[in-house]
Amino acid sequence: MSDQQDKFARFSALHARDHAFVIPNPWDAGSARLLASLGFEALATTSAGYAFSKGKLDSSANLSRAEILANAAEIVAATGLPVSADLEDGFGAAPGTCAETVRLACAAGLVGGSVEDATGDPLHPIYDFSQSVERIHAAAEAARDLPFLLTARAENFLWDKPDLDDTIRRLQAFSAAGAQVLYAPGLPDIDAIRMVCAAVDRPVNVVMGLRGPHYSVADLSAAGVRRISVGGSFARAALGALMRAAVEVRTSGTFGYAADALPAKVIADLMARDSGGDRA
């Protein structure tokens, strides 16, 4: 079995368990190594975290497919863990473009990725239902013979369209179209999460740290969730620490922040690790 096939098998098996696992979101190779060292079993990229690191807004208009996949390939190379990618809207409206994105993502060493139904157009933020399903079907067909787990995202709640019935309808259609994991970011509460999990026949991913209530892994597991991501929230937490440190220095002229900084030796040990040695 090839290394990528092995990672794909490990990644798929995580979704088949009877409880949720956490898939944290590094934004570069260094943060990937840190997270791998803590015993996480898989990683997922974050377009938001990557965008922040480049001084850009998080949108498919500002982030090219080439740079997203290059960043993902660096994260793949940094550890021996399975890595799934945030593939935005597949980087194009056409179903064929979504399929091509999946093939390129697999070629970059990724064993999974998500395609969303958000257009990036504030006037028409969500693809029409039929087009959304066609896009996921094309992506799923491309993934069918690849070591690649496709996640389909219904984005209503991130775009001020809090329609739970439509969200469930979309997720059910995405499942029928071949998606292997389903994801509706921004669900308002645990009851909505429980309803989504009960209404679909595929593992459900939920994001924490984005907005709204924060539930524990145990709470989400009991609700039927099988995968928990953190999106760009770890990157925002890192930027929050940087902001607090800089404000302290700028306004107080003190350097107390250094007491909470990772020691240089710890960082050096993390960055010196053989990427193959981080397997969970």
C-alpha positions in Angstrom: 0.0 0.0 0.0 1.3 3.4 -0.9 1.8 6.1 1.7 -1.1 8.1 0.4 -3.3 5.0 0.3 -2.3 4.3 3.9 -3.2 7.8 4.9 -6.5 7.6 3.1 -7.4 4.3 4.9 -6.5 5.8 8.3 -8.5 8.9 7.5 -11.5 7.0 6.4 -11.4 4.8 9.4 -11.6 7.8 11.7 -15.0 8.6 10.4 -16.3 5.1 11.0 -15.9 5.2 14.7 -18.9 5.7 17.1 -17.6 8.9 18.5 -16.2 12.2 17.2 -12.6 13.0 16.5 -11.1 16.5 16.3 -9.3 17.5 13.1 -7.5 20.8 13.8 -6.6 23.3 11.1 -3.0 24.4 10.7 -2.3 27.2 8.3 1.3 26.4 7.5 4.0 23.7 7.9 5.1 24.9 11.3 1.7 25.0 12.9 1.1 21.5 11.3 4.1 20.1 13.1 3.1 21.6 16.4 -0.4 20.1 16.1 0.9 16.7 15.0 3.2 16.6 18.1 0.1 16.8 20.4 -1.3 13.6 19.2 -4.1 14.7 16.7 -4.9 11.9 14.2 -5.4 14.0 11.1 -5.2 17.7 10.0 -7.2 20.0 7.8 -6.1 23.1 6.1 -7.8 26.5 6.6 -8.2 29.0 3.8 -8.9 31.7 6.4 -5.7 30.9 8.4 -3.7 30.8 5.2 -5.2 34.1 4.0 -4.4 35.8 7.3 -0.8 34.7 7.0 -0.6 36.3 3.6 -2.3 39.5 4.5 -5.4 38.7 2.4 -9.1 38.3 2.9 -10.4 34.8 2.9 -12.3 34.4 -0.3 -11.9 32.4 -3.6 -11.5 35.8 -5.3 -8.3 36.5 -3.3 -6.9 33.0 -3.0 -5.9 31.1 -6.1 -6.2 27.3 -6.4 -2.5 27.1 -7.1 -1.5 28.9 -3.9 -4.0 27.0 -1.8 -2.8 23.7 -3.1 0.9 24.7 -2.7 0.2 25.6 1.0 -1.6 22.3 1.4 1.3 20.4 -0.1 3.7 22.0 2.4 1.4 20.9 5.3 1.2 17.4 3.8 5.0 17.2 3.7 5.4 18.5 7.3 3.9 15.5 9.0 2.9 11.9 8.5 -0.7 12.6 9.2 -3.6 12.4 6.8 -4.5 15.9 5.5 -7.8 17.2 4.2 -8.1 20.6 2.5 -10.4 23.5 2.4 -11.0 23.7 -1.3 -13.3 26.8 -1.2 -16.0 26.5 -3.9 -13.9 24.2 -6.0 -12.4 27.3 -7.5 -15.0 27.6 -10.2 -18.7 27.4 -10.8 -18.5 24.7 -13.4 -18.9 21.1 -12.2 -15.8 20.2 -14.4 -13.7 22.7 -12.5 -14.7 21.1 -9.2 -13.7 17.7 -10.5 -10.3 19.0 -11.7 -9.7 20.6 -8.3 -10.3 17.3 -6.6 -7.8 15.6 -8.9 -5.2 18.3 -8.4 -5.7 18.1 -4.6 -5.1 14.4 -4.6 -2.0 14.9 -6.7 -0.7 17.3 -4.1 -0.8 14.5 -1.5 -4.1 15.3 0.1 -6.5 12.5 1.1 -9.6 14.6 1.5 -11.1 18.0 0.8 -14.3 20.0 1.1 -16.2 21.8 -1.6 -18.8 24.4 -0.6 -22.0 25.8 -2.2 -21.1 29.4 -1.5 -20.5 31.5 -4.7 -18.5 34.3 -3.2 -21.0 36.8 -4.7 -22.7 38.8 -2.0 -25.7 39.4 -4.2 -26.2 35.7 -4.9 -24.2 34.0 -2.1 -25.4 30.4 -2.6 -25.4 28.3 -5.8 -28.8 27.2 -6.9 -29.8 23.8 -5.6 -29.5 21.9 -8.9 -26.1 23.5 -9.7 -24.9 22.8 -6.2 -25.7 19.1 -6.5 -24.2 18.9 -10.0 -20.9 20.3 -8.7 -20.7 17.9 -5.8 -21.6 15.0 -8.2 -18.7 15.9 -10.5 -16.3 16.2 -7.6 -17.5 12.9 -6.2 -17.0 11.2 -9.6 -13.5 12.5 -9.7 -12.8 11.2 -6.2 -14.4 7.8 -6.8 -11.2 6.0 -7.8 -8.8 8.2 -5.9 -7.6 7.9 -2.3 -9.7 11.0 -1.5 -12.6 11.6 0.9 -15.0 14.3 -0.3 -16.7 16.6 2.1 -19.7 18.6 0.8 -20.5 21.9 2.6 -23.9 23.7 2.8 -23.1 27.3 3.6 -26.5 28.8 4.2 -25.9 29.8 7.8 -22.7 31.6 7.0 -24.5 33.8 4.5 -27.5 35.0 6.5 -29.8 32.3 5.1 -30.7 30.5 8.3 -32.9 27.9 6.5 -32.4 24.6 8.3 -34.8 22.7 6.0 -33.0 23.8 2.9 -29.6 23.0 4.5 -30.7 19.5 5.3 -32.2 19.1 1.8 -28.9 20.1 0.3 -26.9 17.8 2.5 -29.1 14.9 1.7 -28.7 15.6 -2.0 -25.0 15.9 -1.6 -24.9 12.5 0.0 -26.9 11.0 -2.8 -24.5 12.7 -5.3 -21.6 10.8 -3.7 -20.2 13.0 -0.9 -18.7 10.9 1.9 -18.8 13.6 4.6 -21.3 16.4 5.2 -20.8 19.8 6.7 -23.0 22.8 7.4 -20.9 25.4 9.2 -22.6 28.0 11.4 -25.5 25.9 12.7 -27.0 27.9 15.5 -27.2 25.4 18.4 -26.9 21.7 19.5 -30.5 21.0 18.6 -29.9 22.0 15.0 -26.7 20.0 14.9 -28.6 17.0 16.3 -31.3 17.4 13.6 -28.8 17.5 10.8 -27.0 14.4 12.1 -30.3 12.5 12.4 -31.4 13.5 8.9 -28.4 12.3 6.9 -26.7 9.0 6.3 -23.0 10.2 6.2 -20.6 11.4 8.9 -21.1 15.0 9.8 -18.4 17.6 10.4 -19.1 20.5 12.8 -16.8 23.5 13.3 -16.2 25.0 16.7 -14.5 28.3 17.5 -16.2 30.0 14.7 -19.2 31.8 16.3 -22.1 30.9 18.5 -22.2 28.4 21.4 -19.2 26.3 22.1 -19.9 22.7 22.8 -17.5 20.0 24.1 -16.3 17.1 22.1 -18.5 14.9 24.3 -21.6 17.0 23.7 -21.1 16.9 19.9 -20.4 13.2 19.9 -23.6 12.6 21.8 -25.4 14.7 19.2 -24.2 12.4 16.4 -21.2 14.4 15.1 -18.3 12.4 13.9 -15.7 15.0 13.0 -15.0 18.4 14.6 -12.8 21.1 13.0 -11.8 24.5 14.2 -11.6 26.4 11.0 -9.5 29.6 11.2 -10.0 29.9 15.0 -6.5 28.5 15.9 -5.0 31.0 13.5 -7.1 33.8 15.0 -6.0 32.7 18.5 -2.4 33.0 17.4 -3.0 36.4 16.0 -4.8 37.3 19.2 -1.6 36.4 21.2 0.5 38.5 18.9 -1.9 41.4 19.2 -1.8 41.3 23.0 2.0 41.0 23.1 2.4 43.9 20.7 -0.1 46.1 22.5 1.7 45.4 25.8 5.0 46.5 24.4 3.6 49.5 22.6 1.4 50.8 25.4 3.2 49.7 28.6 6.8 49.3 27.5 6.9 45.9 29.2 7.6 42.4 27.9 5.5 40.1 30.2 4.1 38.3 27.2 7.4 36.4 26.9 6.4 34.3 29.9 3.8 32.6 27.8 5.9 32.2 24.7 7.0 28.7 23.6 10.6 28.2 24.6 13.0 28.3 21.6 14.2 24.7 22.3 10.6 23.4 22.2 10.1 25.0 18.8 13.5 23.8 17.5 12.6 20.2 18.5 9.3 20.5 16.7 10.8 21.8 13.5 13.6 19.3 13.5 11.3 16.3 13.6 11.2 13.8 10.7 7.8 14.3 9.1 7.3 10.6 9.0 7.5 10.3 12.8 4.3 12.2 13.6 1.9 9.4 12.8 -0.8 9.0 15.4 
